Amino acid sequence: MEELKNKRIITVATTGAWPTKENTPNVPLEPEEIAEEIYNCWKEGAAVAHIHCRDDQGRAAMEFEKFEKTASLIRARKDCDIILNITTSGGVNLKEEDRLRPFYELKPEMASFDCGTMNWQHTTVFENNPKFLEKLAGMMREAGVKPEIEVFDPGMIYNAGYYLKKDFLVKPLHFQFCMGVAGGIAATTKNLVFMKDTMEAVAPGSTWSAFGVGAGAMEIMYAAIALGGNIRVGMEDNVLYKKGVVAESNMQFVARAVRVLREYNCEPATPDEARRILGLPAKDRAVLKRK
């Protein structure tokens, strides 16, 4: 794939589980808001949409009907070929069956696979026990959904290697390095190099992406691009565009990511190019190109 060597995937994470309208009035929470934001981010250059939904009170939730409506609204945009990546962890202390249903029934091209348990924000436990991960991997294979292996510390990379060895996961793997979350690895360039090196030793041939939460966001974006990786941006990870300045929209983050890529003589991958990079099947329908 020599022709794709300078193409980088931009994932947009528009909503996440934590920011509220009190944090920023610009975060999309309703299915209509999320779908519209994702569509506009696709027009700006995003190839993948990492999707969280909220309940009617705006709280973190895994309500199937919210995901179903959001996905339907995006899929109804016949000119939009963005890759849908549905979360399986819309918060903490959620029922396992609720975490599994959206991706299994809606069959997006990707879904998150959080490869280990951690002390989330030093306040509670984000649980991903071995039996749940085995079940999750099996259901993803059955549904034809590619896992996005989210790792918050190096130990989770080794967990992925174990599940690969035991045939719960299949090559090529795709990792998302989630950095700067309290309870996980800090968002520094040194740590990103270590995570990348660890991944290459444990699961050679894998693709990867990275993001930093809060103050480490820009450092990780620049470092990931320089190291040949892909990037994730959006209000799930940061509501500030820069220190003291609230982001106007998720599109603002995507547009900046495109500019940064081009400063490195790279280009944002289209969704079809992202499919080739990630080893996903090509879309079987014609779509219009991004304007």
FIVOKE-48425 format. One record per residue: x, y, z of N, C-alpha, C in turn. Coordinates in steps of 0.05 Angstrom, whole numbers, padded with zeros to 5 digits, always signed. Example, Ala and Ser with C-alpha at 12.3 -4.5 7.8 and 13.67 -1.06 7.14 Angstrom:
BEGIN
+00264-00114+00156+00246-00090+00156+00264-00066+00156+00257-00045+00142+00273-00021+00143+00258+00001+00157
//
This chain:
BEGIN
+00017-00024+00000+00000+00000+00000+00017+00025+00000+00037+00025-00018+00055+00047-00019+00041+00074-00024+00020+00073-00040+00005+00098-00046-00009+00110-00022-00011+00094+00000-00026+00103+00024-00007+00111+00047+00020+00111+00041+00039+00114+00063+00037+00142+00076+00028+00162+00061+00025+00189+00073-00004+00196+00079-00022+00176+00079-00050+00180+00086-00053+00172+00115-00067+00189+00131-00071+00184+00159-00101+00186+00165-00110+00168+00181-00138+00167+00189-00144+00187+00211-00164+00203+00207-00174+00220+00229-00200+00208+00239-00200+00201+00265-00225+00192+00279-00235+00216+00294-00262+00220+00292-00274+00241+00309-00291+00228+00330-00287+00236+00355-00303+00227+00378-00319+00251+00388-00343+00253+00378-00358+00278+00382-00369+00283+00410-00375+00261+00425-00392+00264+00448-00380+00252+00473-00372+00227+00473-00361+00214+00496-00381+00210+00518-00371+00204+00542-00388+00198+00565-00390+00220+00586-00372+00240+00584-00371+00258+00606-00379+00287+00601-00372+00300+00578-00378+00329+00577-00408+00334+00575-00417+00354+00589-00446+00362+00590-00449+00389+00577-00474+00397+00575-00480+00424+00564-00470+00445+00584-00466+00438+00609-00455+00457+00629-00425+00461+00624-00412+00439+00615-00383+00441+00609-00380+00458+00583-00396+00453+00564-00396+00468+00539-00424+00465+00525-00436+00487+00517-00462+00484+00503-00458+00472+00475-00434+00469+00466-00429+00460+00438-00426+00430+00435-00427+00414+00457-00424+00385+00455-00451+00374+00445-00450+00357+00424-00475+00345+00415-00483+00321+00433-00509+00320+00442-00518+00299+00459-00541+00283+00448-00559+00297+00434-00582+00283+00422-00574+00269+00396-00588+00247+00389-00581+00233+00364-00580+00252+00339-00599+00270+00338-00599+00289+00315-00574+00306+00314-00566+00316+00338-00542+00333+00340-00517+00317+00334-00515+00293+00344-00492+00276+00340-00489+00269+00310-00511+00261+00298-00510+00253+00270-00502+00277+00252-00513+00300+00258-00507+00324+00242-00477+00332+00245-00467+00330+00270-00440+00336+00276-00421+00317+00261-00428+00291+00262-00411+00271+00248-00411+00276+00218-00434+00282+00207-00435+00288+00178-00417+00311+00171-00418+00332+00187-00402+00356+00181-00372+00351+00186-00366+00333+00205-00338+00326+00209-00328+00309+00186-00345+00292+00175-00337+00277+00151-00331+00296+00128-00346+00317+00125-00341+00336+00104-00314+00351+00108-00307+00354+00133-00281+00367+00139-00257+00349+00136-00261+00323+00137-00239+00305+00133-00237+00281+00151-00257+00277+00169-00257+00253+00186-00265+00228+00170-00251+00206+00175-00257+00181+00162-00272+00161+00180-00269+00165+00206-00282+00147+00225-00297+00164+00246-00320+00154+00254-00336+00167+00275-00339+00148+00299-00327+00156+00321-00329+00140+00346-00354+00150+00361-00374+00133+00364-00400+00142+00373-00407+00134+00401-00413+00154+00418-00426+00151+00444-00454+00164+00442-00472+00154+00459-00498+00167+00461-00505+00171+00490-00524+00188+00495-00532+00195+00523-00562+00188+00527-00570+00187+00552-00599+00184+00558-00613+00211+00556-00638+00211+00563-00654+00236+00560-00645+00258+00579-00630+00250+00600-00620+00270+00619-00591+00278+00612-00581+00268+00590-00554+00275+00581-00532+00260+00595-00540+00238+00609-00520+00222+00624-00509+00200+00606-00485+00190+00614-00473+00168+00599-00491+00144+00600-00495+00131+00577-00514+00109+00576-00508+00092+00551-00519+00068+00551-00517+00050+00528-00545+00043+00519-00563+00063+00516-00590+00058+00508-00591+00051+00478-00600+00027+00472-00599+00018+00445-00614+00036+00426-00637+00046+00434-00653+00063+00416-00639+00088+00408-00622+00099+00426-00607+00123+00419-00586+00117+00398-00572+00095+00401-00552+00087+00381-00566+00080+00354-00588+00067+00356-00603+00059+00331-00611+00084+00316-00621+00104+00330-00630+00129+00316-00606+00144+00305-00584+00146+00320-00561+00160+00311-00549+00147+00286-00546+00120+00287-00535+00106+00264-00553+00109+00240-00579+00107+00244-00598+00109+00222-00597+00137+00209-00594+00157+00225-00592+00184+00214-00567+00188+00197-00545+00177+00206-00520+00179+00191-00522+00163+00166-00532+00138+00168-00534+00121+00144-00553+00132+00124-00572+00148+00132-00591+00160+00114-00578+00180+00095-00555+00190+00103-00540+00209+00086-00526+00193+00065-00538+00191+00042-00528+00173+00021-00501+00182+00010-00494+00207+00013-00468+00216+00003-00446+00212+00023-00452+00202+00048-00433+00201+00070-00424+00172+00074-00398+00166+00071-00388+00139+00073-00370+00136+00098-00373+00153+00118-00356+00152+00142-00359+00125+00155-00338+00115+00167-00338+00089+00181-00349+00094+00209-00370+00078+00216-00382+00080+00242-00367+00061+00262-00360+00072+00285-00346+00058+00306-00361+00063+00332-00377+00043+00340-00395+00046+00363-00381+00037+00388-00383+00053+00409-00371+00046+00434-00384+00021+00446-00369+00006+00462-00380-00015+00479-00377-00007+00508-00370+00018+00513-00364+00026+00541-00374+00055+00544-00400+00058+00543-00412+00085+00545-00412+00097+00572-00396+00087+00590-00394+00097+00617-00383+00075+00635-00385+00078+00661-00376+00058+00679-00401+00046+00694-00397+00022+00705-00418+00009+00720-00444+00004+00704-00440-00002+00678-00463-00007+00661-00467-00038+00657-00491-00046+00651-00496-00075+00647-00482-00085+00622-00470-00108+00624-00456-00119+00602-00473-00123+00577-00498-00133+00581-00515-00137+00558-00522-00111+00544-00523-00089+00559-00529-00063+00546-00504-00054+00530-00480-00061+00539-00456-00053+00525-00453-00069+00499-00464-00093+00498-00460-00111+00475-00481-00107+00453-00505-00099+00461-00527-00099+00441-00523-00080+00418-00515-00054+00422-00514-00036+00399-00497-00045+00376-00472-00053+00381-00456-00061+00359-00465-00088+00346-00476-00106+00363-00483-00132+00353-00508-00130+00335-00526-00113+00342-00551-00111+00325-00547-00091+00302-00533-00069+00307-00530-00048+00286-00508-00054+00267-00489-00071+00275-00467-00080+00257-00452-00057+00244-00441-00039+00259-00423-00019+00247-00398-00033+00237-00381-00019+00223-00356-00031+00214-00336-00036+00236-00338-00020+00257-00319-00022+00280-00334-00018+00306-00322-00027+00327-00332-00021+00354-00308-00023+00374-00310-00009+00396-00288-00008+00414-00285-00034+00430-00260-00041+00436-00254-00065+00452-00234-00056+00473-00244-00048+00497-00227-00038+00518-00213-00061+00532-00187-00063+00528-00172-00088+00533-00161-00091+00561-00178-00084+00581-00170-00088+00609-00185-00071+00628-00183-00077+00653-00197-00062+00675-00178-00042+00686-00189-00018+00694-00172+00002+00706-00187+00018+00727-00172+00032+00744-00184+00050+00763-00189+00077+00749-00213+00082+00741-00221+00104+00724-00221+00130+00740-00204+00149+00732-00203+00176+00744-00198+00174+00774-00187+00152+00784-00181+00149+00812-00207+00149+00829-00230+00145+00817-00255+00146+00832-00272+00121+00831-00269+00106+00809-00286+00082+00806-00271+00062+00788-00284+00039+00784-00271+00018+00768-00285+00016+00741-00268+00018+00720-00278+00013+00692-00272-00016+00687-00292-00033+00689-00288-00062+00689-00291-00074+00661-00271-00089+00654-00271-00105+00629-00258-00132+00636-00274-00149+00650-00262-00174+00660-00257-00194+00638-00240-00214+00643-00233-00233+00621-00257-00246+00608-00277-00255+00622-00299-00268+00610-00315-00250+00592-00317-00224+00601-00331-00205+00584-00316-00200+00558-00289-00197+00560-00273-00192+00536-00274-00216+00517-00274-00240+00527-00277-00264+00510-00304-00264+00496-00325-00257+00510-00352-00256+00498-00353-00234+00478-00342-00211+00485-00342-00188+00467-00328-00194+00441-00304-00207+00443-00289-00214+00419-00304-00234+00402-00317-00253+00414-00332-00273+00399-00355-00261+00385-00370-00243+00398-00393-00230+00385-00385-00212+00363-00361-00199+00366-00352-00181+00344-00345-00198+00319-00332-00221+00323-00326-00238+00300-00352-00248+00287-00371-00255+00303-00397-00265+00293-00412-00244+00277-00410-00219+00287-00425-00197+00274-00409-00184+00251-00384-00192+00247-00367-00181+00226-00359-00152+00232-00354-00146+00258-00346-00120+00267-00317-00120+00276-00301-00101+00266-00272-00101+00272-00268-00087+00299-00254-00100+00318-00248-00087+00343-00228-00064+00341-00235-00042+00353-00215-00021+00357-00205-00025+00385-00181-00034+00388-00170-00042+00414-00161-00018+00429-00177-00008+00448-00170+00015+00464-00153+00006+00487-00130+00019+00489-00111+00013+00511-00104+00038+00526-00106+00037+00552-00101+00060+00570-00074+00057+00584-00062+00034+00582-00035+00030+00594-00022+00006+00579+00004+00003+00582+00018-00018+00566+00008-00046+00572-00001-00051+00597-00011-00078+00604-00033-00087+00586-00050-00068+00577-00072-00074+00560-00063-00083+00532-00039-00074+00524-00028-00084+00498-00021-00113+00501-00009-00121+00524-00003-00149+00529-00028-00165+00531-00050-00154+00542-00075-00168+00542-00084-00175+00514-00082-00155+00496-00090-00159+00468-00073-00181+00456-00047-00181+00462-00030-00202+00452-00039-00230+00461-00048-00232+00486-00058-00257+00497-00083-00266+00481-00102-00247+00477-00127-00254+00463-00121-00261+00433-00100-00249+00423-00092-00255+00395-00081-00284+00395-00064-00290+00414-00052-00317+00415-00074-00339+00418-00094-00332+00434-00116-00352+00439-00138-00351+00418-00134-00336+00397-00153-00334+00374-00179-00321+00380-00180-00306+00402-00204-00289+00406-00203-00265+00388-00179-00254+00383-00175-00232+00365-00160-00243+00340-00164-00230+00318-00151-00239+00293-00136-00215+00280-00114-00222+00268-00098-00201+00254-00113-00192+00228-00107-00167+00220-00090-00147+00232-00106-00132+00254-00093-00128+00277-00105-00113+00298-00103-00083+00293-00121-00068+00306-00120-00038+00305-00122-00028+00333-00102-00013+00342-00101-00003+00369-00107+00027+00370-00121+00035+00391-00125+00063+00397-00111+00068+00424-00089+00084+00424-00075+00091+00448-00089+00114+00461-00101+00109+00484-00117+00129+00499-00099+00140+00522-00090+00164+00520-00069+00174+00537-00078+00199+00553-00069+00200+00578-00075+00224+00594-00100+00221+00611-00113+00198+00611-00136+00193+00629-00125+00187+00657-00135+00200+00677-00126+00194+00704-00131+00165+00711-00110+00151+00719-00112+00123+00724-00098+00107+00702-00091+00120+00680-00077+00107+00658-00051+00121+00652-00038+00115+00630-00012+00126+00623-00014+00155+00615+00006+00171+00623+00006+00199+00617+00010+00205+00588+00000+00228+00579+00001+00235+00550+00027+00250+00545+00049+00234+00540+00075+00246+00533+00086+00231+00509+00103+00245+00495+00116+00233+00471+00132+00208+00479+00147+00209+00501+00163+00186+00510+00145+00162+00514+00122+00167+00527+00104+00145+00532+00091+00134+00506+00086+00152+00487+00074+00143+00462+00094+00125+00447+00120+00132+00447+00140+00116+00434+00141+00088+00447+00139+00088+00473+00140+00062+00488+00115+00045+00481+00092+00058+00480+00067+00043+00473+00070+00032+00444+00079+00048+00426+00083+00038+00398+00103+00015+00397+00125+00018+00410+00145-00003+00410+00135-00029+00422+00119-00026+00444+00107-00049+00457+00088-00063+00438+00071-00048+00425+00052-00059+00406+00066-00074+00384+00087-00062+00373+00101-00075+00351+00115-00101+00359+00122-00103+00384+00134-00128+00395+00113-00149+00400+00090-00140+00410+00069-00159+00418+00051-00168+00394+00045-00149+00376+00027-00154+00354+00038-00140+00329+00060-00150+00318+00071-00138+00294+00051-00137+00271+00053-00116+00255+00035-00113+00232+00009-00099+00239+00006-00090+00264-00019-00076+00272-00018-00047+00263-00041-00036+00260-00044-00007+00256-00051+00006+00282-00047+00033+00284-00052+00046+00309-00060+00075+00305-00073+00085+00326-00081+00113+00328-00076+00122+00356-00076+00148+00361-00071+00158+00388-00086+00184+00393-00091+00189+00418-00101+00216+00426-00092+00221+00454-00091+00246+00461-00084+00255+00488-00108+00271+00499-00113+00266+00525-00135+00281+00538-00123+00307+00550-00138+00328+00548-00131+00353+00561-00105+00365+00551-00087+00371+00570-00063+00386+00563-00044+00371+00544-00046+00345+00543-00029+00329+00526-00039+00325+00498-00061+00337+00491-00074+00332+00465-00057+00339+00442-00046+00363+00442-00030+00372+00418-00004+00357+00416+00009+00352+00439+00034+00337+00438+00030+00309+00426+00009+00295+00434+00004+00269+00424-00004+00270+00394-00019+00290+00386-00026+00292+00358+00000+00295+00341+00017+00314+00348+00041+00318+00333+00059+00293+00334+00062+00281+00357+00079+00258+00359+00069+00234+00344+00043+00230+00345+00031+00207+00330+00035+00210+00300+00031+00234+00290+00036+00239+00261+00065+00235+00254+00083+00245+00271+00111+00243+00265+00120+00213+00266+00107+00197+00282+00114+00169+00285+00100+00151+00265+00084+00163+00248+00071+00148+00227+00043+00137+00234+00032+00147+00256+00006+00137+00265-00018+00154+00256-00041+00145+00264-00066+00159+00259-00074+00174+00284-00095+00191+00282-00102+00208+00304-00132+00209+00309-00139+00215+00334-00166+00219+00342-00169+00247+00355-00191+00260+00348-00197+00287+00359-00227+00288+00366-00234+00308+00382-00262+00311+00388-00268+00318+00417-00293+00325+00422-00301+00334+00449-00303+00312+00469-00303+00287+00460-00301+00265+00480-00275+00268+00496-00254+00278+00484-00228+00279+00496-00220+00307+00506-00231+00328+00493-00225+00355+00500-00248+00374+00492-00256+00391+00510-00276+00411+00503-00263+00438+00498-00237+00441+00504-00223+00466+00499-00207+00463+00473-00209+00483+00456-00194+00483+00431-00165+00490+00437-00161+00508+00455-00135+00514+00466-00139+00525+00494-00118+00530+00509-00121+00538+00536-00139+00562+00539-00161+00558+00555-00179+00580+00560-00200+00585+00538-00199+00570+00517-00218+00575+00494-00234+00550+00489-00260+00552+00493-00279+00530+00489-00282+00525+00459-00280+00500+00451-00283+00493+00422-00312+00500+00413-00313+00510+00388-00339+00518+00377-00354+00493+00367-00339+00473+00358-00352+00449+00348-00331+00427+00345-00340+00403+00339-00321+00381+00333-00308+00386+00306-00322+00400+00288-00310+00406+00262-00285+00423+00264-00284+00440+00284-00260+00456+00289-00236+00439+00295-00240+00418+00311-00218+00400+00317-00209+00385+00291-00228+00375+00275-00221+00360+00251-00206+00378+00232-00216+00403+00228-00203+00421+00209-00174+00427+00218-00169+00430+00244-00142+00434+00253-00125+00409+00248-00136+00385+00253-00121+00361+00248-00113+00358+00219-00131+00366+00200-00124+00366+00172-00101+00385+00166-00102+00409+00178-00080+00428+00173-00054+00417+00183-00054+00405+00207-00029+00394+00219-00018+00372+00201-00036+00354+00192-00027+00333+00174-00013+00344+00149-00025+00365+00138-00013+00376+00113+00013+00390+00118+00017+00400+00142+00043+00412+00149+00065+00390+00150+00056+00365+00154+00075+00343+00154+00076+00329+00127+00065+00342+00106+00064+00331+00079+00048+00305+00079+00028+00303+00096+00009+00281+00096-00019+00291+00088-00037+00272+00083-00064+00279+00076-00083+00262+00092-00107+00273+00099-00126+00256+00113-00137+00234+00095-00138+00210+00105-00148+00188+00090-00178+00191+00086-00188+00185+00062-00217+00183+00058-00227+00158+00072-00253+00155+00077-00263+00130+00089-00255+00106+00073-00256+00107+00046-00248+00083+00031-00218+00077+00034-00201+00098+00036-00173+00093+00041-00169+00082+00069-00184+00092+00088-00183+00082+00115-00190+00053+00116-00210+00045+00101-00217+00016+00100-00194-00001+00090-00180+00009+00071-00156-00006+00061-00134-00008+00082-00130+00014+00095-00109+00015+00116-00116-00004+00139-00142-00005+00146-00151-00021+00169-00157-00050+00162-00157-00056+00137-00165-00083+00129-00194-00089+00129-00211-00068+00126-00240-00071+00126-00249-00076+00097-00271-00090+00093-00282-00094+00066-00289-00067+00054-00286-00066+00027-00294-00042+00013-00324-00039+00015-00333-00014+00014-00362-00009+00013-00374-00019-00013-00397-00031-00011-00410-00043-00034-00430-00024-00048-00429+00002-00040-00447+00021-00053-00431+00045-00062-00439+00057-00083-00426+00082-00093-00433+00105-00075-00414+00122-00069-00419+00146-00053-00405+00170-00067-00416+00193-00061-00404+00217-00072-00379+00224-00056-00360+00237-00070-00336+00245-00056-00342+00269-00038-00325+00272-00017-00328+00295+00001-00324+00320-00015-00339+00341-00009-00336+00367-00022-00315+00383-00007
//
